[in-house]
Amino acid sequence: MKKPKIETVCSTCCWCDKRIGENQEVLCLGSKKRPGIDLSKYEGDIMQVTMATIDKTLWAIIPTAESDARKEGKDILFTLCSDECGIELKEALNQDEKLGDIIFNHKLN
């Protein structure tokens, strides 16, 4: 998948790929990274996030360490066009988190 410009990611719903119009509200869902994951090389840029449970790849914004988002505990930001897309993304993220917990806990045992 070719890396898009950050402007494109900021104006496209990461979930449904709908272009968000200039006068439309852009919603954002913030997420925390897993402990031990270093995102510093992506700060202020975008990166691909692969959803393991649904075989979908999304583009996400990685805020800088000094940004308000990071100060609020948001390591990864997803742009969205609607509450419905946000709900679906959140459900998928929760499923991936559960899978990650199972894998991580299994490796520890």
LUMVEX-542694 format. One record per residue (C-alpha): residue number from 1; y, z, x. Coordinates in steps of 0.02 Angstrom, whole numbers. Layout:
BEGIN
+------+--------+--------+--------+
: resi :      Y :      Z :      X :
+------+--------+--------+--------+
:  NUM :      Y :      Z :      X :
...
+------+--------+--------+--------+
This chain:
BEGIN
+------+--------+--------+--------+
: resi :      Y :      Z :      X :
+------+--------+--------+--------+
:    1 :      0 :      0 :      0 :
:    2 :    165 :    -55 :     75 :
:    3 :    293 :     84 :     96 :
:    4 :    437 :     60 :    -25 :
:    5 :    618 :    106 :      9 :
:    6 :    665 :    285 :    -34 :
:    7 :    790 :    218 :   -162 :
:    8 :    647 :    132 :   -253 :
:    9 :    543 :    291 :   -256 :
:   10 :    693 :    389 :   -322 :
:   11 :    714 :    266 :   -466 :
:   12 :    532 :    236 :   -512 :
:   13 :    415 :    352 :   -608 :
:   14 :    278 :    401 :   -487 :
:   15 :    155 :    421 :   -630 :
:   16 :    176 :    265 :   -738 :
:   17 :    273 :    156 :   -614 :
:   18 :    409 :    125 :   -743 :
:   19 :    578 :     83 :   -667 :
:   20 :    704 :    216 :   -717 :
:   21 :    867 :    137 :   -774 :
:   22 :   1033 :    175 :   -694 :
:   23 :   1092 :    272 :   -847 :
:   24 :    926 :    358 :   -881 :
:   25 :    885 :    536 :   -836 :
:   26 :    771 :    555 :   -685 :
:   27 :    654 :    703 :   -697 :
:   28 :    577 :    786 :   -546 :
:   29 :    420 :    891 :   -524 :
:   30 :    413 :   1000 :   -370 :
:   31 :    251 :   1054 :   -290 :
:   32 :    196 :   1165 :   -146 :
:   33 :     92 :   1100 :     -2 :
:   34 :    -72 :   1179 :     48 :
:   35 :    -59 :   1311 :    184 :
:   36 :    -80 :   1237 :    357 :
:   37 :    -18 :   1064 :    309 :
:   38 :    127 :   1003 :    416 :
:   39 :    246 :    887 :    325 :
:   40 :    386 :    897 :    454 :
:   41 :    369 :    715 :    508 :
:   42 :    402 :    660 :    328 :
:   43 :    555 :    771 :    296 :
:   44 :    696 :    675 :    215 :
:   45 :    577 :    529 :    184 :
:   46 :    433 :    481 :     70 :
:   47 :    245 :    489 :     89 :
:   48 :     91 :    437 :     -5 :
:   49 :     -4 :    570 :   -100 :
:   50 :   -181 :    525 :   -152 :
:   51 :   -246 :    608 :   -309 :
:   52 :   -431 :    638 :   -273 :
:   53 :   -489 :    676 :   -450 :
:   54 :   -416 :    520 :   -530 :
:   55 :   -414 :    395 :   -385 :
:   56 :   -226 :    366 :   -394 :
:   57 :    -98 :    356 :   -255 :
:   58 :     81 :    412 :   -286 :
:   59 :    239 :    409 :   -183 :
:   60 :    325 :    576 :   -159 :
:   61 :    487 :    634 :    -80 :
:   62 :    479 :    766 :     56 :
:   63 :    641 :    866 :     56 :
:   64 :    717 :    926 :    218 :
:   65 :    696 :   1107 :    272 :
:   66 :    878 :   1146 :    232 :
:   67 :    879 :   1067 :     59 :
:   68 :    897 :   1167 :   -102 :
:   69 :    725 :   1106 :   -158 :
:   70 :    640 :   1179 :     -5 :
:   71 :    738 :   1340 :    -20 :
:   72 :    668 :   1351 :   -198 :
:   73 :    490 :   1329 :   -128 :
:   74 :    466 :   1145 :   -172 :
:   75 :    384 :   1055 :    -25 :
:   76 :    349 :    892 :   -117 :
:   77 :    450 :    808 :   -255 :
:   78 :    386 :    681 :   -381 :
:   79 :    508 :    575 :   -483 :
:   80 :    466 :    549 :   -666 :
:   81 :    534 :    454 :   -815 :
:   82 :    481 :    574 :   -952 :
:   83 :    411 :    744 :   -996 :
:   84 :    249 :    660 :  -1048 :
:   85 :    224 :    586 :   -874 :
:   86 :    267 :    756 :   -800 :
:   87 :    134 :    842 :   -906 :
:   88 :      2 :    715 :   -856 :
:   89 :     49 :    729 :   -671 :
:   90 :     46 :    918 :   -678 :
:   91 :   -128 :    916 :   -758 :
:   92 :   -190 :    797 :   -621 :
:   93 :   -112 :    905 :   -484 :
:   94 :   -197 :   1058 :   -557 :
:   95 :   -365 :    969 :   -556 :
:   96 :   -341 :    916 :   -375 :
:   97 :   -292 :   1094 :   -330 :
:   98 :   -452 :   1161 :   -410 :
:   99 :   -555 :   1032 :   -315 :
:  100 :   -465 :   1077 :   -153 :
:  101 :   -500 :   1261 :   -183 :
:  102 :   -685 :   1226 :   -209 :
:  103 :   -694 :   1122 :    -50 :
:  104 :   -588 :   1242 :     53 :
:  105 :   -685 :   1395 :     -5 :
:  106 :   -851 :   1307 :     25 :
:  107 :   -802 :   1266 :    205 :
:  108 :   -760 :   1449 :    236 :
:  109 :   -930 :   1511 :    178 :
+------+--------+--------+--------+
